């Protein structure tokens, strides 16, 4: 019975750490994309690139692209974890 509790606690800890890692990766990816998007010449897309609508669009684009980047990173990380079991 004690072994089951230890296994359950280990799985809970691993799941929590994985969740925390995923959240950090997503937030860092969104921040990274936001800084990259600052180099785009928004004047070609918007008449007033500093307007609230233009900024909202930039935030939405940063969230979408950051999420896609984070998804790629997390899937790649998941595949490398799976490969460890293949090598062993």
C-alpha positions in Angstrom: 0.0 0.0 0.0 2.9 2.4 0.8 4.5 1.7 -2.6 1.2 2.7 -4.3 1.1 6.0 -2.4 4.7 6.7 -3.3 4.0 6.0 -7.0 0.9 8.2 -6.9 2.9 11.0 -5.3 5.7 10.7 -7.8 3.2 10.7 -10.7 1.5 13.8 -9.2 4.8 15.6 -8.8 5.8 14.7 -12.4 2.5 15.9 -13.7 2.7 19.1 -11.8 6.3 19.8 -13.0 5.3 19.1 -16.6 2.4 21.5 -16.3 4.6 24.2 -14.8 7.2 23.6 -17.5 4.6 23.9 -20.2 3.1 27.1 -18.8 6.6 28.7 -18.6 7.4 27.6 -22.2 4.1 29.1 -23.5 4.6 32.4 -21.7 8.2 32.7 -22.8 7.3 31.9 -26.4 4.6 34.6 -26.4 7.1 37.1 -25.0 9.7 36.1 -27.5 7.3 36.5 -30.4 6.1 39.8 -29.1 9.7 41.2 -29.2 10.2 39.7 -32.6 7.0 41.4 -33.9 8.3 44.8 -32.7 10.6 44.7 -35.7 7.7 44.5 -38.2 6.8 47.8 -40.0 3.1 48.0 -38.9 2.7 51.2 -40.9 2.2 49.1 -44.0 -0.8 47.3 -42.4 -2.3 50.1 -40.2 -2.8 53.8 -40.7 -2.2 54.3 -37.0 0.2 51.5 -35.9 0.1 52.7 -32.2 -3.7 52.8 -32.0 -5.4 50.4 -29.5 -6.8 48.3 -32.4 -3.4 47.9 -33.9 -1.9 47.0 -30.5 -4.7 44.5 -29.9 -4.0 42.9 -33.2 -0.3 42.7 -32.4 -1.1 41.0 -29.0 -3.4 38.5 -30.7 -0.8 37.7 -33.3 1.9 37.3 -30.6 -0.4 34.9 -28.7 -1.2 32.8 -31.7 2.4 32.6 -33.0 3.8 32.1 -29.5 1.3 29.3 -28.9 2.4 27.6 -32.1 6.1 28.0 -31.2 5.5 26.6 -27.7 3.5 23.7 -29.2 6.4 22.9 -31.4 8.9 23.1 -28.5 6.7 21.0 -26.2 6.1 18.3 -28.8 9.8 18.2 -29.6 10.5 17.8 -25.9 7.9 15.1 -25.7 9.4 13.2 -28.6 12.9 13.4 -27.1 11.5 11.9 -23.8 10.0 9.1 -25.8 13.3 8.4 -27.5 15.0 7.9 -24.2 12.9 4.8 -23.6 13.7 3.6 -27.1 17.5 3.9 -26.5 17.4 2.2 -23.1 
